[in-house]
Amino acid sequence: MWKGAVAVRPDSGSCGPSCPHAAAVVHSFGVRPRRSGSPRDRRVVFPTTGTAGACRRRDAVRLLGKHRVRSAISSGEFSSPWPGVLVDPARAAEPSTVIAAGWLASGPDAVITGPTAAFMHGCTAAEPTPVHVIVPYSSKKRTRPGLVVHNGMALDRDRRLVSGLPVLCVERVVTDLLCTAAPANALAIADQVLSALPPNDRPALRDELHRRLRERPDPRGTRIGVRLLDLATGAAESPAESWLLWRIVDLGFPVPEVNHWVCTIDSEPRYRVDLGWPELKIAVEYYGYAAHAGREERDVARILELERRGWIVIVVRADDLSSMHRVESEIGQAFITRGMPLRGRAAGGLRARRHRELRAG
């Protein structure tokens, strides 16, 4: 069985370690077997001194040495999304890691702002990437792929610490987004922030947001910001409902009531409609795929029951949010049926004009 120091199969007919049919080399006498902890097998562990799987390159060099850091980047054990910043590849797709890396790349004076800050405050309607940060006007940091750099004032006053990162307070974040973000997204974020509070606490936050809008140093967007804040109730149950509310109001229709309860003859709540005009018994129902998959029969029965009670029901699906032509037509026809043709309805009245837009005449 044994030939030299090599273990082979008894029936292999092997003549030595070079035979392809040999079993496995146990070890060679006089030669120390390679240990699993040798440099060739040892994986460089990402530094634990970083934030959420990200750290500054100079900190990693101080802990591990320049050569090991360079080798880890070359082998893919570390990744570097921006100069001077390292990320653990195992966490490179996590929003918290990307946000931390973006802040590290922007310097210690940067504060997380915009939709990224809204996301960190718990608003799922906000997209965390690209990472938005705000820096003092004296900073030379500039926008780069995946990282949007803004300039602003009074950062220390509104700075808060969220998950170990400096983030603008939620009041300033919402105020800025109401003036600068896409209206549908800004309304969804304002609705989520209000819905996180008990109903009795919402008026105080609304008053604070109105104050900040009045005192905002940059007046651009404050007109639509005030209008969006007036639309936000905190009653919407999903961002899609807020998006739909904005689209309907932007088309020039009267502001509908959000999540209105339809009661029985005994005044007991029976059905809740997403958006509606109760006096006219016109309802708009949003049927998102995830929430209504497999509920088709139930939804049809619900609509029939509302119609028996005298309601006109317009169903909106996710695809309709990108093109509201059918929904606009059906809502308009519903108002006509109720004897309110809404003549002179103007769509897009709150939309900002393009910079230096030419005026007629």
N, C-alpha and C positions, 0 to 999 in steps of 0.2 A: 504494500500500500504506500509505503513511504519511499520516496526517491529524493534524496538530499533533504532539503528543508521545505519541500513543496507538498501540499496535500492535494491528491488527485483522486478521481473516481477509480475504483479498483478495476472496472471493466472498460476504462477509457482507452487503454493502450497508449497512454501518454508516455512520452519519453523524457519529459522535463518541463520546466516552467514555460518554455516558449511554445509548447503545444497548444493549439487553440481549444482542445478538448479538456484542458486541465481545469480543475475545480477553482479554488480560490487560493491566493497566496496568503498564508497565515503570517509569516514573517521570515526574513532571512537571518540566519544566525550571524551575530556580530553586528547587525545593522539595527539601529533603534527605530521602531515604527513611528510614523508621523503622527503627532498628536492633533486631535481635532481643534485644539486651541491655537494652532500655529498661525502666523500672520496671514497665510494664504486663505485660511478658512474663517478667519474672524471678521464678522460684519461690523462696520462702524455704527455704533448706536447714536441716534440723533440726540443732541444735547437736551437735557431736561430743563435747562434754564430759560428756554424760549417761552413764547406765549402761544398756546393752542396749536402746537406743532410747527411754529415758525420762530426763527431767531435771526439776529444779525450775524452776518458772516464773520465779523471781527470777534464776536463772542465765541463762536464755534472754533475759530483759529486759536484763541487764547486757551480754550479747554483741550482741544485735540491736536493742535499743531497745523501749520500751513499745508504740509505735504499730505496729511491724512484727509484734510478737508477737500483739497484739490482732487485727490484720488476718489473720494466719495462722490463728488459731483460728476467726475468722468464716468464712474461705474453706474451712476443712476441711483445710488443710495441716498443722496441728497439732490434736491432740485432747487433751482434759483429762478423764481418768476420775475424778479426785478433785481438790478444790481445791488449788491450789498445785503441781500436777504436770502436765507435758506429755508426750505420747507421740507418736512418729512413727506416723501412721496405717498406713503400709506394714508396720509390725511390731506393730500393736496386738493381733493375735490370737496372737502368740508367747508361750508361757508365761513365758519368761525376761523379756520386756518387761513383762508384767502383774505379775510378782512384783517386779521392780525398782520399778515405779511404786507398788505397794502399800507397799513399804518406805519409799520417799521420802515418801509421804503420811503415814507414821506417825512420822517424826522420827528423828534420829540415834541415840536410845537404844533403838530397836526392834530386835528380833532375829527373824528368820524362824523359825517353829516349826511343829509339827503336820504334817499331811499335805503342806503346801507344802515344809517342810524335808526330809521324807522323799523327795519328788520330786527335790529338788536334790541329795540324796545318792545318786540313781540308782535309786530304787524306782519302777518303772512301775506298781505296784499302787496308788500314791497319786495322788489328784487334786490338781493344783497350785492349782486355784481352787475356791472363793474363797481369797484370799491370807490366810494365818494369820500373825500376828505376835504377839510377846509383849513387853510393856513393863513397866518398874518400877511398883510400886503408886503412886508419886508422880505418874505421868503422867496427864494428863487426856484422852488419846486414847480414843475410843470406837468401837465397832463401827459400821460403815456398810455399805450395799450393796456386795458384792464384797470386803469387807475385814473380817476377824474379828480383833478385838483381845483378847488375853488379858493377864492380869497375873501376874507371877511374880517369884521371887527368884533370886539367884546366877546372873544372866545372864552376867556377865563371865567367870565360871569356865568356863562351857560354851559360850562364843562361839567360833565358827570362821569362817573366811573361805572361801566357796565361790563361784567365778565373780565375785569382787569384791563379794559381798554377805555381811553378817553372818548366820550360820545357827547354830542350836543344834547341838551335836555329835550324832552319830548315836546314841550310847548314851542320851542324855537324850530324844531324839526318840522312839526306840522305847519306852523306859520309859513316857513320857507317853501314847503312843498305845495301848499295851497296857491302860492303865487308863481311857482316855477315849473311844477311837474305837469304831465298830461292831466287834464281836468278829471277824467274818469278815475285815474289812479290816485290822485290827490283826495278825491271824495271818499274812495274806498279806505284809504289810510285814516282819514279823519273819523270815519264811521267806526273803524276798529278801535281807535284810541278812546272814543266816547263810550263804546260798548263795553270796554274793560272796566268802566267805573260804575258804581251804583247810580241809578237814575237821579237820585237827589244830589249827587256830586257833579253831574254833568253841566249844569248852568254855570258853576264857578269856573270850570275849565273853558267853557265857551266864552265867558266874559274875558278871561285872560288872553285867549287867542284873538278876540276882537281888539283888545288893547294893543297887542303886539302888531297886528295888521295896521292899526292907525299910526303907530310909532315906528314902523319899519323904515330904516334909512333909505332903502331903494323902493320907490313907489311903484315900480313896474309890476304888474300882475296883481296889485292889491284889490282892484275892482272885482275881478273874477274870484279872487281869494275870499272876499267877503261873501259873495254869492254862494260859493261852494260850502263855506262854513254854515250858512243859513240852511243849506240842503241837508247837511249831515245831522242825523238824529241819534245814531248809535243803535237804531232798531234793525238795520240790515243784518241778515244772518250769514252772509257770504260776500266776498268782494264782487262777485258777479251781479248781485242785486244792486250794489252801489253803482257799478258800471252801467247797468241798465237804467237806473234812475237818472243818471247824468245824460244818457243818450236820449231819453224821452224828453227831459226838460230842454236839452239843447235843440231838439226838433221844434220847440216852440209850444209844446203842450203845457197845460197847467200842471203844477207840482202835484204828483199823486201822493196818497198816504201810504206809508211803508208798513207792511205786515198788519193789515187791517183784519179784525176778527168779524166774521159773518156769524150772527147769532140766530138761535132758534126763536120760535114765537114766544118762548118762555125766557128770552134774554140770556140763554146759556150759550157760551162760545162753541161754535160748531166747526167752522172752517176758517183758516187764516190765508188770505191772499197776499202774495208778495208785494204787489203795488196795485193801487186802485183809487177810484173816485167813488166813494160810497154813496154820495147823494145821487149819482147817475147810475149806480150799479154797473160800473165798468171795471173789470179786473184784468191785470196783466200778470201772468204766471211765468216764472223762469224755470225751465226744466233742464238743469245741467245733467250731463251724462252720468257722472259718478253717483249723484244723489237719487237719480230716477231710473237707473238701469234695473230691469226686472220688475218695475212697478207700473208698467204700461196699463194693465187692466184697472188697477186702483186709481191711476190718474184719470183715465177716461170716465170712470164712475163718478169721480169727484167733480169733474167738469160738468157732467150731465146733471148732477145734483145742484150745482150752482146755477146752471141755466134754468132748471125748474123753479128756482127761487127768483128768477127774473134777471140774473146777471148776464152780461156779455163778457165772455172770457177770451182773451187773446193769449195764445201760448207762444213763448219766445224760447228758442233753443240757442245753444252756444254759437252755432254758425251765424245766427241772426245778428250777433253783436258786431260783426265785421261789416254787415250790410243790412241796414234797417229799413230798406224800401218796403218790404212786405208788412213789417210791423207798423211802420208809419201809416201805410194805407189802411190797415185794419183798425188802428186806433182812431184815425180820422173818420172812418166810416161809422165807428161806434158813437162818436160824438154827434155826427149827423143824425144817426138813428135816435139819439136822445134829444134831438132838436137844438143842438149847439154846433153849428158848422165851423166855428172858430175862424171866421174870415179874417184875413190879415195876419195869420200866424207866421211869424218870422223865425226861421231856423238859424242857428249859429249866432244869435245876437250877442252872446258873451265872449265869443272868440276874439282873441287879440288880433289886431291888424298886423300885417307884415311891416317890417321896418321900412319907414319912408314910403308907405304905400301911396300910389298916386290917387288923387281925389278927382272926381268928375268935375269938369268945368275949370 
